[in-house]
Amino acid sequence: MFTAELTLHRALTGAALLLALSVTAANGAYAGTLDRIRQAKTIRLAYREDAAPFSYKNNIGEPAGFIVDLCRAVAAKLAQQLELPTLSVAYVSVTAADRFDAIEQNKADLLCEPTTATLARRALVDFSIPTYIDGASLMVRSDGPRDLQGMSGQKIGVLGGTTTEDALRNALKDAGVTADIILTKSHSEGLAMLDQGSISAYFADRDILTTLVSQSKAPEKLLVGDNYLTVEPYALALSHGDEDFRLAVDEALSHIYRSGDIGSIYAHAFGPQATPSTLLKSVYIISGLPD
């Protein structure tokens, strides 16, 4: 009888241990992220090299752009929250194709590039409060068709594997326009194709298109459409289920918005003469959550 009771006791103890381990694992994302940052005194920021003006490698080979700058400001706020005298930043280069893998595979803590927050993507990663709002449009040659209706039978380039690609297909379908969609691996490739005349238009977020025009070999021959064909709400992607780390990031962003620091970050990225739209200002007012 004693042996049976001992066996039962061991079984129950083992079950309790397994339960405790499962609870620890469920909460491990939070503990792992903040503990790793605290112990290593380093935060890992993923960025794109080809998504100017939001996330790119500048002419001296350093990560730059509005969202990269914003992530640096978030890192400084996190250092204060963790009471760290210094917090180093390690940059992880990603592409449009593998950017979410960097978060899912724990290669980076924050995805600092023009990422549109969608319901489908929330199945893979979590998102911070909004960081920017943009919309997709067409960049066209000045000697060609200038709107979506004029693109029938034409070739339109778009970055493959993005919400922008889906938006282009939907926009063409809704407009009843049949065009050839050419998928590109980078925005610079799309610009080169438009410069060469191998496509009639390139479809991307409008602020990205405006920057691409300035990088063209013949900027005077390119135009960016006035119409927004989509609305793209950007946010920082982070590990799925890491609720406390997400809260820490949201707190950092809220303080940046409420303090007005977002204004200097915007001016640094877009230039002192640039003015944020009324819609963007509203995003920061609404997203600057009270403590």
C-alpha atoms as an extended CHARMM CRD file, in Angstrom:
* protein
*
       291  EXT
         1         1  MET       CA              0.0000000000        0.0000000000        0.0000000000  PROA      1               0.0000000000
         2         2  PHE       CA              2.8540000000        2.3150000000        0.8560000000  PROA      2               0.0000000000
         3         3  THR       CA              4.4880000000        1.5830000000       -2.5200000000  PROA      3               0.0000000000
         4         4  ALA       CA              1.2750000000        2.4710000000       -4.3760000000  PROA      4               0.0000000000
         5         5  GLU       CA              0.9350000000        5.7350000000       -2.4330000000  PROA      5               0.0000000000
         6         6  LEU       CA              4.5680000000        6.5910000000       -3.1360000000  PROA      6               0.0000000000
         7         7  THR       CA              4.0840000000        5.9250000000       -6.8440000000  PROA      7               0.0000000000
         8         8  LEU       CA              0.9830000000        8.1420000000       -6.8740000000  PROA      8               0.0000000000
         9         9  HSD       CA              2.8600000000       10.8810000000       -5.0010000000  PROA      9               0.0000000000
        10        10  ARG       CA              5.6900000000       10.7830000000       -7.5220000000  PROA      10              0.0000000000
        11        11  ALA       CA              3.2210000000       10.8990000000      -10.4160000000  PROA      11              0.0000000000
        12        12  LEU       CA              1.4190000000       13.9040000000       -8.9570000000  PROA      12              0.0000000000
        13        13  THR       CA              4.7300000000       15.6480000000       -8.2210000000  PROA      13              0.0000000000
        14        14  GLY       CA              5.8590000000       15.0430000000      -11.7860000000  PROA      14              0.0000000000
        15        15  ALA       CA              2.5820000000       16.3810000000      -13.1600000000  PROA      15              0.0000000000
        16        16  ALA       CA              2.8890000000       19.4900000000      -10.9930000000  PROA      16              0.0000000000
        17        17  LEU       CA              6.4390000000       20.0270000000      -12.2350000000  PROA      17              0.0000000000
        18        18  LEU       CA              5.3440000000       19.6750000000      -15.8580000000  PROA      18              0.0000000000
        19        19  LEU       CA              2.5450000000       22.1660000000      -15.2360000000  PROA      19              0.0000000000
        20        20  ALA       CA              4.9650000000       24.6370000000      -13.6790000000  PROA      20              0.0000000000
        21        21  LEU       CA              7.3370000000       24.2530000000      -16.6320000000  PROA      21              0.0000000000
        22        22  SER       CA              4.5040000000       24.8010000000      -19.1090000000  PROA      22              0.0000000000
        23        23  VAL       CA              3.4570000000       28.0000000000      -17.3070000000  PROA      23              0.0000000000
        24        24  THR       CA              7.0720000000       29.1730000000      -17.3180000000  PROA      24              0.0000000000
        25        25  ALA       CA              7.3130000000       28.4400000000      -21.0340000000  PROA      25              0.0000000000
        26        26  ALA       CA              4.1000000000       30.3550000000      -21.6840000000  PROA      26              0.0000000000
        27        27  ASN       CA              5.5580000000       33.3900000000      -19.9190000000  PROA      27              0.0000000000
        28        28  GLY       CA              9.0640000000       32.8040000000      -21.2440000000  PROA      28              0.0000000000
        29        29  ALA       CA              8.8120000000       35.2400000000      -24.1520000000  PROA      29              0.0000000000
        30        30  TYR       CA              8.4750000000       38.2050000000      -21.8050000000  PROA      30              0.0000000000
        31        31  ALA       CA             11.0410000000       37.0230000000      -19.2890000000  PROA      31              0.0000000000
        32        32  GLY       CA             13.4370000000       36.0140000000      -22.0710000000  PROA      32              0.0000000000
        33        33  THR       CA             13.2360000000       39.3070000000      -23.9460000000  PROA      33              0.0000000000
        34        34  LEU       CA             13.6000000000       41.7120000000      -21.0580000000  PROA      34              0.0000000000
        35        35  ASP       CA             16.0180000000       39.5000000000      -19.1380000000  PROA      35              0.0000000000
        36        36  ARG       CA             18.1810000000       39.0970000000      -22.2250000000  PROA      36              0.0000000000
        37        37  ILE       CA             18.1670000000       42.8500000000      -22.8600000000  PROA      37              0.0000000000
        38        38  ARG       CA             18.9650000000       43.5450000000      -19.2140000000  PROA      38              0.0000000000
        39        39  GLN       CA             21.7620000000       40.9570000000      -19.0180000000  PROA      39              0.0000000000
        40        40  ALA       CA             23.3160000000       41.6300000000      -22.4180000000  PROA      40              0.0000000000
        41        41  LYS       CA             22.6500000000       45.3900000000      -22.2410000000  PROA      41              0.0000000000
        42        42  THR       CA             21.8140000000       45.0970000000      -25.9360000000  PROA      42              0.0000000000
        43        43  ILE       CA             18.6310000000       45.3530000000      -27.9850000000  PROA      43              0.0000000000
        44        44  ARG       CA             18.4340000000       43.8600000000      -31.4840000000  PROA      44              0.0000000000
        45        45  LEU       CA             16.7340000000       46.0270000000      -34.1090000000  PROA      45              0.0000000000
        46        46  ALA       CA             15.8820000000       44.5450000000      -37.5130000000  PROA      46              0.0000000000
        47        47  TYR       CA             15.9420000000       46.9970000000      -40.4180000000  PROA      47              0.0000000000
        48        48  ARG       CA             15.6910000000       47.0260000000      -44.2080000000  PROA      48              0.0000000000
        49        49  GLU       CA             18.4400000000       48.3480000000      -46.4610000000  PROA      49              0.0000000000
        50        50  ASP       CA             16.0720000000       49.3970000000      -49.2620000000  PROA      50              0.0000000000
        51        51  ALA       CA             12.9870000000       51.0230000000      -47.7180000000  PROA      51              0.0000000000
        52        52  ALA       CA             13.9110000000       54.7190000000      -47.5910000000  PROA      52              0.0000000000
        53        53  PRO       CA             12.8680000000       57.0580000000      -46.0580000000  PROA      53              0.0000000000
        54        54  PHE       CA             11.7680000000       54.7070000000      -43.2840000000  PROA      54              0.0000000000
        55        55  SER       CA             14.4770000000       52.0520000000      -43.0490000000  PROA      55              0.0000000000
        56        56  TYR       CA             17.6160000000       51.8730000000      -45.1590000000  PROA      56              0.0000000000
        57        57  LYS       CA             21.4130000000       51.8190000000      -45.2380000000  PROA      57              0.0000000000
        58        58  ASN       CA             22.8020000000       55.3110000000      -45.7530000000  PROA      58              0.0000000000
        59        59  ASN       CA             25.7840000000       56.3350000000      -47.8830000000  PROA      59              0.0000000000
        60        60  ILE       CA             28.2520000000       55.5130000000      -45.1070000000  PROA      60              0.0000000000
        61        61  GLY       CA             26.7550000000       52.0810000000      -44.5700000000  PROA      61              0.0000000000
        62        62  GLU       CA             24.7810000000       52.7760000000      -41.3900000000  PROA      62              0.0000000000
        63        63  PRO       CA             21.1090000000       51.9970000000      -40.6570000000  PROA      63              0.0000000000
        64        64  ALA       CA             18.9840000000       55.1130000000      -41.1060000000  PROA      64              0.0000000000
        65        65  GLY       CA             15.4240000000       56.2810000000      -41.6470000000  PROA      65              0.0000000000
        66        66  PHE       CA             12.4050000000       57.5050000000      -39.7140000000  PROA      66              0.0000000000
        67        67  ILE       CA             11.4010000000       54.1710000000      -38.1860000000  PROA      67              0.0000000000
        68        68  VAL       CA             15.0110000000       53.2580000000      -37.4020000000  PROA      68              0.0000000000
        69        69  ASP       CA             15.3730000000       56.5840000000      -35.5790000000  PROA      69              0.0000000000
        70        70  LEU       CA             12.0930000000       55.9210000000      -33.7790000000  PROA      70              0.0000000000
        71        71  CYS       CA             13.3310000000       52.4990000000      -32.6700000000  PROA      71              0.0000000000
        72        72  ARG       CA             16.5120000000       54.0840000000      -31.3130000000  PROA      72              0.0000000000
        73        73  ALA       CA             14.3440000000       56.4380000000      -29.2470000000  PROA      73              0.0000000000
        74        74  VAL       CA             12.3210000000       53.4400000000      -28.0260000000  PROA      74              0.0000000000
        75        75  ALA       CA             15.5650000000       51.7180000000      -27.0300000000  PROA      75              0.0000000000
        76        76  ALA       CA             16.5640000000       54.7650000000      -24.9690000000  PROA      76              0.0000000000
        77        77  LYS       CA             13.1890000000       54.6950000000      -23.1730000000  PROA      77              0.0000000000
        78        78  LEU       CA             13.5330000000       50.9500000000      -22.5150000000  PROA      78              0.0000000000
        79        79  ALA       CA             16.9500000000       51.5730000000      -20.9750000000  PROA      79              0.0000000000
        80        80  GLN       CA             15.2870000000       53.9800000000      -18.5390000000  PROA      80              0.0000000000
        81        81  GLN       CA             12.5350000000       51.4780000000      -17.7470000000  PROA      81              0.0000000000
        82        82  LEU       CA             15.1310000000       48.7530000000      -17.0610000000  PROA      82              0.0000000000
        83        83  GLU       CA             17.3380000000       51.1980000000      -15.1230000000  PROA      83              0.0000000000
        84        84  LEU       CA             20.3020000000       50.5050000000      -17.3900000000  PROA      84              0.0000000000
        85        85  PRO       CA             22.9880000000       53.1970000000      -17.5970000000  PROA      85              0.0000000000
        86        86  THR       CA             23.6710000000       52.2020000000      -21.2120000000  PROA      86              0.0000000000
        87        87  LEU       CA             21.9320000000       50.0420000000      -23.7970000000  PROA      87              0.0000000000
        88        88  SER       CA             23.7490000000       49.0330000000      -26.9670000000  PROA      88              0.0000000000
        89        89  VAL       CA             21.9470000000       48.5030000000      -30.2650000000  PROA      89              0.0000000000
        90        90  ALA       CA             22.7030000000       45.5550000000      -32.5410000000  PROA      90              0.0000000000
        91        91  TYR       CA             21.2950000000       45.8660000000      -36.0580000000  PROA      91              0.0000000000
        92        92  VAL       CA             19.9350000000       42.8860000000      -37.9720000000  PROA      92              0.0000000000
        93        93  SER       CA             19.5690000000       43.3470000000      -41.7310000000  PROA      93              0.0000000000
        94        94  VAL       CA             16.3710000000       41.8320000000      -43.1630000000  PROA      94              0.0000000000
        95        95  THR       CA             14.5160000000       41.8370000000      -46.4680000000  PROA      95              0.0000000000
        96        96  ALA       CA             10.8410000000       42.1230000000      -47.3120000000  PROA      96              0.0000000000
        97        97  ALA       CA             10.8120000000       38.3340000000      -47.7100000000  PROA      97              0.0000000000
        98        98  ASP       CA             12.4250000000       37.2920000000      -44.4020000000  PROA      98              0.0000000000
        99        99  ARG       CA             11.6290000000       40.1990000000      -42.0640000000  PROA      99              0.0000000000
       100       100  PHE       CA              9.0020000000       38.3350000000      -40.0300000000  PROA      100             0.0000000000
       101       101  ASP       CA             11.2750000000       35.2840000000      -39.7600000000  PROA      101             0.0000000000
       102       102  ALA       CA             13.7330000000       37.4480000000      -37.8200000000  PROA      102             0.0000000000
       103       103  ILE       CA             11.0860000000       38.0410000000      -35.1600000000  PROA      103             0.0000000000
       104       104  GLU       CA              9.5780000000       34.5380000000      -35.1600000000  PROA      104             0.0000000000
       105       105  GLN       CA             13.0260000000       32.9040000000      -34.9420000000  PROA      105             0.0000000000
       106       106  ASN       CA             14.1770000000       35.2670000000      -32.1610000000  PROA      106             0.0000000000
       107       107  LYS       CA             16.9190000000       36.8460000000      -34.2510000000  PROA      107             0.0000000000
       108       108  ALA       CA             15.6730000000       40.3590000000      -33.4760000000  PROA      108             0.0000000000
       109       109  ASP       CA             13.5830000000       42.0500000000      -30.7920000000  PROA      109             0.0000000000
       110       110  LEU       CA             11.8770000000       44.7340000000      -32.8950000000  PROA      110             0.0000000000
       111       111  LEU       CA             11.1590000000       45.0290000000      -36.6070000000  PROA      111             0.0000000000
       112       112  CYS       CA             12.0260000000       48.6190000000      -37.5050000000  PROA      112             0.0000000000
       113       113  GLU       CA             10.8160000000       49.1730000000      -41.0640000000  PROA      113             0.0000000000
       114       114  PRO       CA              7.5870000000       50.1590000000      -42.8620000000  PROA      114             0.0000000000
       115       115  THR       CA              5.5290000000       47.1930000000      -41.6990000000  PROA      115             0.0000000000
       116       116  THR       CA              1.7830000000       47.3830000000      -42.2280000000  PROA      116             0.0000000000
       117       117  ALA       CA             -0.1030000000       45.9080000000      -39.2840000000  PROA      117             0.0000000000
       118       118  THR       CA             -2.7620000000       43.4890000000      -40.5240000000  PROA      118             0.0000000000
       119       119  LEU       CA             -5.0310000000       40.9470000000      -38.8770000000  PROA      119             0.0000000000
       120       120  ALA       CA             -3.4130000000       38.1000000000      -40.8230000000  PROA      120             0.0000000000
       121       121  ARG       CA              0.0750000000       39.1060000000      -39.6790000000  PROA      121             0.0000000000
       122       122  ARG       CA             -1.0960000000       39.1560000000      -36.0630000000  PROA      122             0.0000000000
       123       123  ALA       CA             -1.2380000000       35.3680000000      -36.2790000000  PROA      123             0.0000000000
       124       124  LEU       CA              2.5600000000       35.4250000000      -36.6670000000  PROA      124             0.0000000000
       125       125  VAL       CA              3.7590000000       38.4330000000      -34.6640000000  PROA      125             0.0000000000
       126       126  ASP       CA              2.4290000000       41.1020000000      -32.3260000000  PROA      126             0.0000000000
       127       127  PHE       CA              2.3940000000       44.8200000000      -33.1080000000  PROA      127             0.0000000000
       128       128  SER       CA              2.9740000000       47.9860000000      -31.1360000000  PROA      128             0.0000000000
       129       129  ILE       CA              0.6720000000       50.9780000000      -31.2360000000  PROA      129             0.0000000000
       130       130  PRO       CA              0.8650000000       52.7660000000      -34.6420000000  PROA      130             0.0000000000
       131       131  THR       CA              4.1260000000       54.3840000000      -35.7080000000  PROA      131             0.0000000000
       132       132  TYR       CA              3.0850000000       55.9620000000      -39.0370000000  PROA      132             0.0000000000
       133       133  ILE       CA              0.3310000000       55.9650000000      -41.6340000000  PROA      133             0.0000000000
       134       134  ASP       CA              0.8470000000       56.0000000000      -45.3800000000  PROA      134             0.0000000000
       135       135  GLY       CA             -0.9440000000       54.8140000000      -48.5070000000  PROA      135             0.0000000000
       136       136  ALA       CA              0.0140000000       53.1640000000      -51.7770000000  PROA      136             0.0000000000
       137       137  SER       CA              0.0470000000       54.9630000000      -55.1030000000  PROA      137             0.0000000000
       138       138  LEU       CA              1.6130000000       54.7560000000      -58.5590000000  PROA      138             0.0000000000
       139       139  MET       CA              4.9380000000       56.1200000000      -59.7380000000  PROA      139             0.0000000000
       140       140  VAL       CA              4.7530000000       56.5680000000      -63.5090000000  PROA      140             0.0000000000
       141       141  ARG       CA              6.7520000000       57.8710000000      -66.4360000000  PROA      141             0.0000000000
       142       142  SER       CA              5.7480000000       61.3580000000      -67.5050000000  PROA      142             0.0000000000
       143       143  ASP       CA              5.3190000000       60.1700000000      -71.1200000000  PROA      143             0.0000000000
       144       144  GLY       CA              2.9790000000       57.2920000000      -70.2120000000  PROA      144             0.0000000000
       145       145  PRO       CA             -0.4000000000       56.6070000000      -68.5780000000  PROA      145             0.0000000000
       146       146  ARG       CA             -0.8510000000       58.4080000000      -65.2880000000  PROA      146             0.0000000000
       147       147  ASP       CA             -3.6820000000       56.6200000000      -63.5120000000  PROA      147             0.0000000000
       148       148  LEU       CA             -4.9310000000       53.1210000000      -62.8130000000  PROA      148             0.0000000000
       149       149  GLN       CA             -7.5450000000       53.2240000000      -65.5840000000  PROA      149             0.0000000000
       150       150  GLY       CA             -4.8040000000       53.9380000000      -68.1100000000  PROA      150             0.0000000000
       151       151  MET       CA             -2.8230000000       50.8480000000      -67.0990000000  PROA      151             0.0000000000
       152       152  SER       CA             -4.8720000000       48.3750000000      -69.1560000000  PROA      152             0.0000000000
       153       153  GLY       CA             -2.4500000000       46.0950000000      -70.9890000000  PROA      153             0.0000000000
       154       154  GLN       CA              0.5510000000       47.7430000000      -69.2930000000  PROA      154             0.0000000000
       155       155  LYS       CA              3.1860000000       46.2950000000      -66.9510000000  PROA      155             0.0000000000
       156       156  ILE       CA              3.1220000000       47.4260000000      -63.3190000000  PROA      156             0.0000000000
       157       157  GLY       CA              5.9260000000       46.5950000000      -60.8870000000  PROA      157             0.0000000000
       158       158  VAL       CA              5.3820000000       45.9130000000      -57.1830000000  PROA      158             0.0000000000
       159       159  LEU       CA              7.4380000000       44.4450000000      -54.3510000000  PROA      159             0.0000000000
       160       160  GLY       CA              6.5260000000       40.7620000000      -54.1150000000  PROA      160             0.0000000000
       161       161  GLY       CA              5.1520000000       39.1360000000      -50.9740000000  PROA      161             0.0000000000
       162       162  THR       CA              3.7980000000       42.3540000000      -49.4580000000  PROA      162             0.0000000000
       163       163  THR       CA              0.3940000000       43.7780000000      -48.5690000000  PROA      163             0.0000000000
       164       164  THR       CA              1.0720000000       46.2680000000      -51.3780000000  PROA      164             0.0000000000
       165       165  GLU       CA              1.0830000000       43.4390000000      -53.9180000000  PROA      165             0.0000000000
       166       166  ASP       CA             -2.3030000000       42.2530000000      -52.6280000000  PROA      166             0.0000000000
       167       167  ALA       CA             -3.6200000000       45.8150000000      -52.6960000000  PROA      167             0.0000000000
       168       168  LEU       CA             -2.5330000000       46.2820000000      -56.3220000000  PROA      168             0.0000000000
       169       169  ARG       CA             -4.2930000000       43.0890000000      -57.4170000000  PROA      169             0.0000000000
       170       170  ASN       CA             -7.4480000000       44.1430000000      -55.5900000000  PROA      170             0.0000000000
       171       171  ALA       CA             -7.3250000000       47.6860000000      -56.9880000000  PROA      171             0.0000000000
       172       172  LEU       CA             -6.9790000000       46.4090000000      -60.5640000000  PROA      172             0.0000000000
       173       173  LYS       CA             -9.8130000000       43.9420000000      -60.0440000000  PROA      173             0.0000000000
       174       174  ASP       CA            -12.1130000000       46.5960000000      -58.5550000000  PROA      174             0.0000000000
       175       175  ALA       CA            -11.3160000000       48.9760000000      -61.4260000000  PROA      175             0.0000000000
       176       176  GLY       CA            -11.8790000000       46.2680000000      -64.0350000000  PROA      176             0.0000000000
       177       177  VAL       CA             -8.3670000000       46.8050000000      -65.3920000000  PROA      177             0.0000000000
       178       178  THR       CA             -6.2440000000       43.9670000000      -66.7840000000  PROA      178             0.0000000000
       179       179  ALA       CA             -2.5110000000       44.6030000000      -66.4700000000  PROA      179             0.0000000000
       180       180  ASP       CA              0.6520000000       42.5130000000      -66.1390000000  PROA      180             0.0000000000
       181       181  ILE       CA              1.9700000000       42.5360000000      -62.5760000000  PROA      181             0.0000000000
       182       182  ILE       CA              5.7620000000       42.2950000000      -62.3970000000  PROA      182             0.0000000000
       183       183  LEU       CA              7.0750000000       41.2520000000      -58.9800000000  PROA      183             0.0000000000
       184       184  THR       CA             10.3460000000       42.8260000000      -57.8430000000  PROA      184             0.0000000000
       185       185  LYS       CA             12.7620000000       41.8160000000      -55.1000000000  PROA      185             0.0000000000
       186       186  SER       CA             13.4610000000       45.3870000000      -53.9910000000  PROA      186             0.0000000000
       187       187  HSD       CA             12.2330000000       48.9270000000      -54.5050000000  PROA      187             0.0000000000
       188       188  SER       CA             15.5120000000       49.8380000000      -56.2040000000  PROA      188             0.0000000000
       189       189  GLU       CA             14.9010000000       47.0860000000      -58.7560000000  PROA      189             0.0000000000
       190       190  GLY       CA             11.4540000000       48.5180000000      -59.4440000000  PROA      190             0.0000000000
       191       191  LEU       CA             12.9210000000       51.9950000000      -59.9080000000  PROA      191             0.0000000000
       192       192  ALA       CA             15.5350000000       50.6690000000      -62.3450000000  PROA      192             0.0000000000
       193       193  MET       CA             12.8520000000       48.9120000000      -64.3860000000  PROA      193             0.0000000000
       194       194  LEU       CA             10.7830000000       52.1020000000      -64.5600000000  PROA      194             0.0000000000
       195       195  ASP       CA             13.8420000000       54.1590000000      -65.5330000000  PROA      195             0.0000000000
       196       196  GLN       CA             14.5660000000       51.6540000000      -68.3130000000  PROA      196             0.0000000000
       197       197  GLY       CA             10.9820000000       51.6840000000      -69.5250000000  PROA      197             0.0000000000
       198       198  SER       CA             10.4700000000       47.9350000000      -69.0160000000  PROA      198             0.0000000000
       199       199  ILE       CA              7.4290000000       48.7090000000      -66.8240000000  PROA      199             0.0000000000
       200       200  SER       CA              4.9260000000       51.5550000000      -67.1180000000  PROA      200             0.0000000000
       201       201  ALA       CA              4.4280000000       52.1140000000      -63.4020000000  PROA      201             0.0000000000
       202       202  TYR       CA              5.6610000000       51.0690000000      -59.9900000000  PROA      202             0.0000000000
       203       203  PHE       CA              3.2420000000       50.5790000000      -57.0920000000  PROA      203             0.0000000000
       204       204  ALA       CA              4.3540000000       51.2310000000      -53.4890000000  PROA      204             0.0000000000
       205       205  ASP       CA              3.6420000000       53.3780000000      -50.4460000000  PROA      205             0.0000000000
       206       206  ARG       CA              3.6130000000       57.0010000000      -51.4880000000  PROA      206             0.0000000000
       207       207  ASP       CA              6.3810000000       58.2660000000      -49.2090000000  PROA      207             0.0000000000
       208       208  ILE       CA              8.6540000000       55.4880000000      -50.4740000000  PROA      208             0.0000000000
       209       209  LEU       CA              7.8390000000       56.4460000000      -54.0690000000  PROA      209             0.0000000000
       210       210  THR       CA              8.6750000000       60.0880000000      -53.3850000000  PROA      210             0.0000000000
       211       211  THR       CA             12.1040000000       59.0510000000      -52.1320000000  PROA      211             0.0000000000
       212       212  LEU       CA             12.6280000000       56.7330000000      -55.1050000000  PROA      212             0.0000000000
       213       213  VAL       CA             11.9960000000       59.5970000000      -57.5330000000  PROA      213             0.0000000000
       214       214  SER       CA             14.9240000000       61.4890000000      -55.9990000000  PROA      214             0.0000000000
       215       215  GLN       CA             17.1290000000       58.4190000000      -56.5690000000  PROA      215             0.0000000000
       216       216  SER       CA             16.1800000000       58.0680000000      -60.2420000000  PROA      216             0.0000000000
       217       217  LYS       CA             18.6690000000       58.5950000000      -63.0660000000  PROA      217             0.0000000000
       218       218  ALA       CA             16.1120000000       60.9600000000      -64.6060000000  PROA      218             0.0000000000
       219       219  PRO       CA             13.8100000000       62.2190000000      -61.8350000000  PROA      219             0.0000000000
       220       220  GLU       CA             12.2710000000       64.8320000000      -64.1240000000  PROA      220             0.0000000000
       221       221  LYS       CA             10.7500000000       61.9970000000      -66.1700000000  PROA      221             0.0000000000
       222       222  LEU       CA              8.9100000000       60.4200000000      -63.2230000000  PROA      222             0.0000000000
       223       223  LEU       CA              5.7180000000       61.3940000000      -61.4190000000  PROA      223             0.0000000000
       224       224  VAL       CA              3.9680000000       60.1260000000      -58.2810000000  PROA      224             0.0000000000
       225       225  GLY       CA              0.1880000000       59.9390000000      -58.4260000000  PROA      225             0.0000000000
       226       226  ASP       CA             -1.8700000000       62.1850000000      -56.1650000000  PROA      226             0.0000000000
       227       227  ASN       CA             -4.3780000000       59.5050000000      -55.1920000000  PROA      227             0.0000000000
       228       228  TYR       CA             -3.9520000000       57.0740000000      -52.3100000000  PROA      228             0.0000000000
       229       229  LEU       CA             -5.2300000000       53.6610000000      -53.3880000000  PROA      229             0.0000000000
       230       230  THR       CA             -4.7470000000       52.0560000000      -49.9530000000  PROA      230             0.0000000000
       231       231  VAL       CA             -4.2760000000       53.0000000000      -46.3140000000  PROA      231             0.0000000000
       232       232  GLU       CA             -1.1860000000       51.4800000000      -44.6710000000  PROA      232             0.0000000000
       233       233  PRO       CA             -0.9700000000       51.7280000000      -40.8390000000  PROA      233             0.0000000000
       234       234  TYR       CA              2.6230000000       51.0000000000      -39.7790000000  PROA      234             0.0000000000
       235       235  ALA       CA              3.6240000000       49.5040000000      -36.4250000000  PROA      235             0.0000000000
       236       236  LEU       CA              6.6440000000       47.7940000000      -34.8500000000  PROA      236             0.0000000000
       237       237  ALA       CA              6.4790000000       43.9950000000      -34.9980000000  PROA      237             0.0000000000
       238       238  LEU       CA              7.6750000000       41.9690000000      -32.0150000000  PROA      238             0.0000000000
       239       239  SER       CA              7.4580000000       38.4380000000      -30.6870000000  PROA      239             0.0000000000
       240       240  HSD       CA              3.9740000000       36.9260000000      -30.5850000000  PROA      240             0.0000000000
       241       241  GLY       CA              2.5090000000       36.5830000000      -27.0930000000  PROA      241             0.0000000000
       242       242  ASP       CA              5.1390000000       38.8000000000      -25.4790000000  PROA      242             0.0000000000
       243       243  GLU       CA              2.5200000000       41.0080000000      -23.8240000000  PROA      243             0.0000000000
       244       244  ASP       CA              4.7280000000       42.6600000000      -21.2150000000  PROA      244             0.0000000000
       245       245  PHE       CA              7.4750000000       43.5010000000      -23.6800000000  PROA      245             0.0000000000
       246       246  ARG       CA              4.8430000000       44.9200000000      -26.0200000000  PROA      246             0.0000000000
       247       247  LEU       CA              3.5170000000       47.0260000000      -23.1290000000  PROA      247             0.0000000000
       248       248  ALA       CA              7.0370000000       48.3330000000      -22.4600000000  PROA      248             0.0000000000
       249       249  VAL       CA              7.4010000000       49.2860000000      -26.1390000000  PROA      249             0.0000000000
       250       250  ASP       CA              3.9580000000       50.9190000000      -26.2060000000  PROA      250             0.0000000000
       251       251  GLU       CA              4.8370000000       52.8870000000      -23.0720000000  PROA      251             0.0000000000
       252       252  ALA       CA              8.0440000000       54.0860000000      -24.7250000000  PROA      252             0.0000000000
       253       253  LEU       CA              6.2100000000       55.1260000000      -27.9130000000  PROA      253             0.0000000000
       254       254  SER       CA              3.4430000000       56.8640000000      -25.9460000000  PROA      254             0.0000000000
       255       255  HSD       CA              5.9850000000       58.9370000000      -24.0200000000  PROA      255             0.0000000000
       256       256  ILE       CA              7.7850000000       59.8490000000      -27.2720000000  PROA      256             0.0000000000
       257       257  TYR       CA              4.4990000000       61.0080000000      -28.8190000000  PROA      257             0.0000000000
       258       258  ARG       CA              3.2090000000       62.8910000000      -25.7800000000  PROA      258             0.0000000000
       259       259  SER       CA              6.5050000000       64.6480000000      -25.0710000000  PROA      259             0.0000000000
       260       260  GLY       CA              6.7290000000       66.0030000000      -28.6130000000  PROA      260             0.0000000000
       261       261  ASP       CA              9.9930000000       64.1590000000      -29.2990000000  PROA      261             0.0000000000
       262       262  ILE       CA              8.3120000000       62.6120000000      -32.3350000000  PROA      262             0.0000000000
       263       263  GLY       CA              8.5480000000       66.0250000000      -33.9990000000  PROA      263             0.0000000000
       264       264  SER       CA             12.3480000000       66.1250000000      -33.9030000000  PROA      264             0.0000000000
       265       265  ILE       CA             12.5570000000       62.5050000000      -35.0530000000  PROA      265             0.0000000000
       266       266  TYR       CA             10.3030000000       63.3390000000      -38.0080000000  PROA      266             0.0000000000
       267       267  ALA       CA             12.3570000000       66.4270000000      -38.9120000000  PROA      267             0.0000000000
       268       268  HSD       CA             15.6190000000       64.4770000000      -38.7380000000  PROA      268             0.0000000000
       269       269  ALA       CA             14.3220000000       61.8430000000      -41.1450000000  PROA      269             0.0000000000
       270       270  PHE       CA             12.3350000000       63.9690000000      -43.5860000000  PROA      270             0.0000000000
       271       271  GLY       CA             14.0790000000       67.3350000000      -43.3040000000  PROA      271             0.0000000000
       272       272  PRO       CA             13.3250000000       70.4860000000      -41.2880000000  PROA      272             0.0000000000
       273       273  GLN       CA             10.9970000000       71.8210000000      -44.0040000000  PROA      273             0.0000000000
       274       274  ALA       CA              8.8220000000       68.6950000000      -44.1030000000  PROA      274             0.0000000000
       275       275  THR       CA              5.4260000000       68.9150000000      -42.4360000000  PROA      275             0.0000000000
       276       276  PRO       CA              3.5020000000       65.8640000000      -41.2080000000  PROA      276             0.0000000000
       277       277  SER       CA             -0.0390000000       65.5570000000      -42.5280000000  PROA      277             0.0000000000
       278       278  THR       CA             -3.0380000000       66.3310000000      -40.3500000000  PROA      278             0.0000000000
       279       279  LEU       CA             -3.8560000000       62.6220000000      -40.3890000000  PROA      279             0.0000000000
       280       280  LEU       CA             -0.3850000000       61.6780000000      -39.1440000000  PROA      280             0.0000000000
       281       281  LYS       CA             -0.5490000000       64.2900000000      -36.3820000000  PROA      281             0.0000000000
       282       282  SER       CA             -3.8680000000       62.8030000000      -35.3220000000  PROA      282             0.0000000000
       283       283  VAL       CA             -2.3170000000       59.3300000000      -35.1880000000  PROA      283             0.0000000000
       284       284  TYR       CA              0.2870000000       60.5240000000      -32.6950000000  PROA      284             0.0000000000
       285       285  ILE       CA             -2.2720000000       62.4160000000      -30.5910000000  PROA      285             0.0000000000
       286       286  ILE       CA             -4.5440000000       59.3790000000      -30.3990000000  PROA      286             0.0000000000
       287       287  SER       CA             -1.7270000000       56.8630000000      -29.9040000000  PROA      287             0.0000000000
       288       288  GLY       CA              0.0180000000       58.7890000000      -27.1390000000  PROA      288             0.0000000000
       289       289  LEU       CA             -1.7240000000       56.7570000000      -24.4550000000  PROA      289             0.0000000000
       290       290  PRO       CA             -1.8480000000       58.1380000000      -20.8790000000  PROA      290             0.0000000000
       291       291  ASP       CA              0.0200000000       56.2420000000      -18.1590000000  PROA      291             0.0000000000
